[in-house]
Amino acid sequence: MDKSEERTEENVLKNNLSESDIVVSDDKQHICDIGQESFLLKSSMITHRDTIHNDQKGYRCEKCTKIFGSKKSLLVHIKAVNDDRKDIVFKQFKNYSCNNCEKKFGQKSDLLRHQKTVHEGQKDYGCDMCEKKFGQKPHLLFHQKTVHEGRKDYTCDWCEKKFGGKSDLLRHQRTVHEGRKDYSCDNCGRKFGHKSSLLLHQKVVHENRKDYACDKCEMKFGQKPNLLRHQKIVHKGRKDYTCDWCEKKFGGKSDLLRHQRTVHGTRKDYACITCEKKFGHKWYMLLHQKTVHEVLKDYICDECEKKFAHKTHLLIHQKTVHESRKDYKCDICEKKFGHKSNLLRHQRTVHKTLKDYACDKCQKKFGSRDNLIRHQKRFHETRKEFKCDNCEKKFGHKSRLLEHQKKVQKCCKGSMPLMRELITIDNCKYELIIMDIQDEE
């Protein structure tokens, strides 16, 4: 060991510092010949090599016989599994605060690294396989190991699910199997299993921060994964997840699972408090309450003044009705459709003759869920929600109402009802309407 290294190690031991307290740069001279990790001190490299690669661990836990490479690691383990050990106390001092976000750090090197990678956006380590960049070399190595090499070395004892990092495994066991949610929101009381999830919730929900804007449509998101998902599905048109039952495609795996659970599994966990109608997703239930019970339709078409509850419905209406665009063509019969969902339904029901939706009352099958619901409303529930403004006659389907109004307008144009009377003929009830027919000049 040369004199400069002796002075450095003496400084570390004297002031109870770690290597990262005195070194910020990546200029570390001692490299492990097995894993290629670099260290400032030769003693740190030797300790690393002996404990990690050569498995020389001399500190054993008396309760579980687990062995550790250092006394500090043993004490951390004992404190973690025994909350009642009052004689072991770990108090971390975080004296370094970030001027940008007020996050605190125990070491100055961690603060500088945080400022460089988070606020300055420096990512100096690029993956040579996918060109993804990282702010720290360990993150790059972890990415290459788990993503490109597919290594998941940590397996859950309960469900055998595998993870790339030990911290991910421990978090999974704590939140999923133990059901622990140790982080509670001060504003709404909602609990989370991860501190990062709590901080993200507070930022997006309570502070209403949406820091990630799409450069193509200016839509903003609270999380970067949501922005990337939006760009992939909306602007690139990618839908990588296909339903095994109906071949419908989805942009996200969660959307596919929700579709399978609610459509094919008939699970509807969200009930309207007003009419008790059930929905498979909370968003649809809230939209139902807003449009049906509160009658809120905030989006108005500037051409026909028709109102919509959702902006996407307005845009689809303008594209298909006023612009007459039908961008989706069947490759079998060349019929065109304004919506991709209608094209897929057409191909599934007409060309493949698939009818996956069966009525639980009469077992009649339908190619789409909408047709099934329409059938149940019309024949089994005897609901007639469409009323004629002229004669107040009710119909179970809007097309029947329009057909009725056309006939009445054609036969009795320029006439007014003089009398309405309910009559019975052969045990069937009819409404007799006597019109005052006015001759056209």
Helices and strands as residue ranges (DSSP letters): H 3-14, H 19-22, E 30-31, E 38-39, H 42-48, I 49-53, E 59-60, E 67-68, H 71-81, E 96-97, E 104-105, H 108-114, I 115-119, E 125-126, E 133-134, H 137-143, I 144-148, E 154-155, E 162-163, H 166-172, I 173-177, E 183-184, E 191-192, H 195-201, I 202-206, E 212-213, E 220-221, H 224-230, I 231-235, E 241-242, E 249-250, H 253-259, I 260-264, E 270-271, E 278-279, H 282-288, I 289-293, E 299-300, E 307-308, H 311-317, I 318-322, E 328-329, E 336-337, H 340-346, I 347-351, E 357-358, E 365-366, H 369-375, I 376-380, E 386-387, E 394-395, H 398-411, E 415-425, E 428-437
